[in-house]
């Protein structure tokens, strides 16, 4: 990304924004999960990436600039706004969102994970240890 673009993006600092990325390891986010991961207050945008702070938990997230597709300012309404009650009523009238299938992960039964194969991960870990030991011996 050009330095001039990064300079222009500074106007998004301290604003509530969504960060869109090229892809993530988990693609079946519900709207609420998406908001938790990709919406927050922009702390910093630099040549390395975007630092985002969760508005409720203050947890930080970092998105590498190589994978950032867009940073979008979100519309925010304050309770002091005269249209707040009207907007809140409209939002509450909206039909419920369609539910997305959520795949539960049973951490007690590691062989039931839809995301990783624990046996493959264990084999990779063992191979890394063996390679490290061989390198130390040399």
C-alpha positions as CSV (number, residue, x, y, z in Angstrom):
1,X,0.0,0.0,0.0
2,X,1.3,3.5,-0.8
3,X,2.4,5.7,2.0
4,X,0.0,8.4,0.7
5,X,-2.9,6.0,1.1
6,X,-1.8,5.2,4.6
7,X,-1.7,8.9,5.4
8,X,-5.2,9.3,4.1
9,X,-6.4,6.4,6.2
10,X,-5.3,8.2,9.4
11,X,-8.7,10.0,9.4
12,X,-10.2,6.6,10.4
13,X,-8.1,6.6,13.7
14,X,-10.3,6.6,16.8
15,X,-13.4,5.7,14.7
16,X,-15.5,2.6,14.7
17,X,-14.6,0.6,11.6
18,X,-14.9,-2.8,10.0
19,X,-11.8,-4.4,8.6
20,X,-12.3,-6.6,5.6
21,X,-9.5,-9.1,4.8
22,X,-8.6,-11.5,1.9
23,X,-9.6,-14.6,3.9
24,X,-9.5,-16.2,7.3
25,X,-9.0,-19.7,8.5
26,X,-12.7,-19.8,9.7
27,X,-15.3,-18.7,7.2
28,X,-18.6,-19.4,8.8
29,X,-18.9,-16.5,11.1
30,X,-22.3,-15.4,12.3
31,X,-23.0,-11.6,12.2
32,X,-22.2,-11.3,15.9
33,X,-19.0,-13.3,15.6
34,X,-17.9,-11.2,12.6
35,X,-18.5,-8.0,14.6
36,X,-16.4,-9.3,17.5
37,X,-13.5,-10.2,15.2
38,X,-13.6,-7.5,12.5
39,X,-15.3,-4.4,14.0
40,X,-13.7,-2.1,16.5
41,X,-12.1,1.3,17.2
42,X,-9.0,1.9,15.0
43,X,-6.0,2.5,17.2
44,X,-3.5,2.8,14.5
45,X,-2.9,2.2,10.7
46,X,0.6,2.0,9.5
47,X,2.7,0.4,6.8
48,X,2.5,-2.9,8.7
49,X,-1.2,-3.1,9.2
50,X,-4.3,-2.1,11.2
51,X,-4.6,-2.2,15.0
52,X,-8.2,-2.5,16.1
53,X,-9.5,-2.3,19.7
54,X,-12.7,-4.1,20.6
55,X,-15.2,-1.4,21.9
56,X,-16.3,-3.4,24.9
57,X,-13.4,-5.7,25.9
58,X,-10.5,-3.4,24.8
59,X,-8.9,-6.5,23.3
60,X,-6.5,-5.6,20.5
61,X,-6.5,-7.2,17.0
62,X,-3.9,-6.7,14.3
63,X,-4.5,-7.2,10.6
64,X,-1.5,-7.4,8.3
65,X,-1.6,-4.7,5.6
66,X,-0.9,-7.5,3.0
67,X,-4.3,-9.0,3.8
68,X,-6.4,-5.9,4.3
69,X,-8.9,-5.3,1.5
70,X,-10.8,-2.5,3.1
71,X,-11.3,-0.4,6.2
72,X,-14.9,0.8,6.4
73,X,-16.1,3.5,8.8
74,X,-19.3,2.3,10.6
75,X,-22.3,4.5,11.3
76,X,-22.5,5.2,15.0
77,X,-25.4,6.8,16.9
78,X,-25.1,8.3,20.3
79,X,-27.9,8.0,22.9
80,X,-27.8,11.8,23.1
81,X,-28.9,12.0,19.5
82,X,-32.5,13.1,19.0
83,X,-33.2,10.3,16.6
84,X,-31.8,7.6,18.9
85,X,-35.2,6.2,20.1
86,X,-36.6,6.3,16.6
87,X,-33.6,4.3,15.2
88,X,-33.6,1.9,18.1
89,X,-37.3,1.2,17.5
90,X,-36.6,0.5,13.8
91,X,-33.7,-1.8,14.6
92,X,-35.9,-3.8,17.0
93,X,-38.6,-4.2,14.3
94,X,-36.1,-5.8,11.9
95,X,-36.7,-9.5,11.2
96,X,-34.4,-11.8,13.0
97,X,-31.3,-12.8,11.0
98,X,-31.1,-16.2,9.5
99,X,-29.2,-18.5,11.7
100,X,-25.9,-19.8,10.4
101,X,-24.9,-23.3,11.2
102,X,-22.4,-23.2,14.0
103,X,-20.1,-26.1,14.4
104,X,-19.5,-26.8,18.1
105,X,-16.0,-27.7,19.1
106,X,-15.7,-30.2,21.9
107,X,-12.3,-29.5,23.5
108,X,-12.6,-32.5,25.8
109,X,-12.8,-34.8,22.8
110,X,-9.9,-33.6,20.6
111,X,-10.7,-36.1,17.8
112,X,-14.0,-34.4,17.2
113,X,-12.6,-31.1,15.9
114,X,-13.7,-29.9,12.5
115,X,-10.8,-27.5,12.2
116,X,-7.7,-29.5,12.9
117,X,-6.5,-33.1,12.9
118,X,-4.8,-33.4,16.3
119,X,-2.8,-36.5,15.2
120,X,-1.3,-34.6,12.3
121,X,-0.5,-31.6,14.6
122,X,1.2,-34.0,17.0
123,X,3.2,-35.6,14.2
124,X,4.3,-32.2,13.0
125,X,5.3,-31.2,16.5
126,X,7.4,-34.4,16.9
127,X,9.0,-33.9,13.5
128,X,10.0,-30.3,14.5
129,X,11.5,-31.6,17.8
130,X,13.5,-34.3,15.9
131,X,14.8,-31.7,13.4
132,X,15.7,-29.3,16.2
133,X,17.6,-32.1,18.1
134,X,19.5,-33.0,14.9
135,X,20.5,-29.4,14.4
136,X,21.7,-29.1,17.9
137,X,23.9,-32.2,17.6
138,X,25.7,-30.9,14.5
